[in-house]
Amino acid sequence: MARKAVPLKAAPAVEVRRSARRRRTVSAYRDGGRVVVLIPDKFTRREEREWVDHMLGRLDARDKRAGRDGDDALMERAKNLATKYLPDHPRAARPASVRWVKNQQGRWGSCTPEDRTIRLSERLRSAPGWVIDYVLLHELAHLVVPRHGTEFWALLDAYPRTERARGYLEGIADASAA
């Protein structure tokens, strides 16, 4: 019996940044399609390889725990939310792209109705799923109604955790402003 080939997940591009100021700590983060690993300058090449492998594993584990593997998963999530909560607008509530971005520090998400793109702030990655769903649904509603008017807010009434999610986000904003 022949086995079906399972496509392997492509390894991300890795950029290693060495720092003379960094003594013992190692950290890593995703920056678009690459992973940036920050290590002490004194590490040997062998230690560098070990830490890069270790940090890639940690990032993958974190993404799996959060149920967010990347932009493809975010697009799938958007499609499911549009189908469930905006069923009267099957065409209008379909984005051309949905992606995580690092350059949104003052807002949780944004939408450009003209090209049907949605962007969510990387700051949301650690938020509960129902909060991410609210922000994503909020941006999907902008594809149907661009401005925050009565018709726009009526679209979000279908989502049962709208007020709770808005309170959660306001709490984070207030805490970070203090």
Stockholm file with secondary structure:
# STOCKHOLM 1.0

chainA/1-178         MARKAVPLKAAPAVEVRRSARRRRTVSAYRDGGRVVVLIPDKFTRREEREWVDHMLGRLDARDKRAGRDGDDALMERAKNLATKYLPDHPRAARPASVRWVKNQQGRWGSCTPEDRTIRLSERLRSAPGWVIDYVLLHELAHLVVPRHGTEFWALLDAYPRTERARGYLEGIADASAA
#=GR chainA/1-178 SS CCCCCCCCCCCCEEEEEEESSCCSCCEEEEETTEEEEEEETTCCHHHHHHHHHHHHHHHHHHHHHHTCCSHHHHHHHHHHHHHHHCTTCTTTTCCSEEEEESSCSSCSEEEETTTTEEEEEGGGGGSCHHHHHHHHHHHHHHHHCCSCSHHHHHHHTTSTTHHHHHHHHHHHHHHHHC
#=GC SS_cons         CCCCCCCCCCCCEEEEEEESSCCSCCEEEEETTEEEEEEETTCCHHHHHHHHHHHHHHHHHHHHHHTCCSHHHHHHHHHHHHHHHCTTCTTTTCCSEEEEESSCSSCSEEEETTTTEEEEEGGGGGSCHHHHHHHHHHHHHHHHCCSCSHHHHHHHTTSTTHHHHHHHHHHHHHHHHC
//
